Amino acid sequence: MKTFLTTFLISLSFWTVAQEKCTLTVEITSIKKYEGKIAISIYDETKKFLSEDVVQATRKDLIDSEKVIFEFNELPKGKYAVAVYHDKNSNLELDTNLVGIPTEPYGFSNNPSTMFGPPSFEKASFLVDSPSKHIEISL
């Protein structure tokens, strides 16, 4: 009986850990030109938002339609924020003008206003607390 109980508890702990991983689907819309790449970064609550060296996950995909869908598997449950930009010239960086204002389309999760600069983590953050989460970001 003791062996059965130990095996059951170990199995239960593995099952619980496996359930804590989630899939995040991010749909990027309002893409005006089908050229270049879409760059996307996911930040978690323990990292510094918009710092290039502390992203949870990042990808760059070619554009072939007016929307691009990214899927990130195996994310732990938690609070996240997403930043995305349309790298029209595929130079792997967000181009800006002389005063630092982006010249390529960009967006953030929750589609907050960016009139006075990038949003805070709190304004762009959302919870991933179920097996799958879908968000949409408009450029």
Secondary structure by P-SEA (a helix, b strand, c coil): caaaaaaaaaaaaaaaaaaabbbbbbbbcccccccbbbbbbbbcccccccccccccccbbbbbcccbbbbbbcccccccbbbbbbccccccccccccccccccccccccccccccccccccccccccccccbbbbbbcc
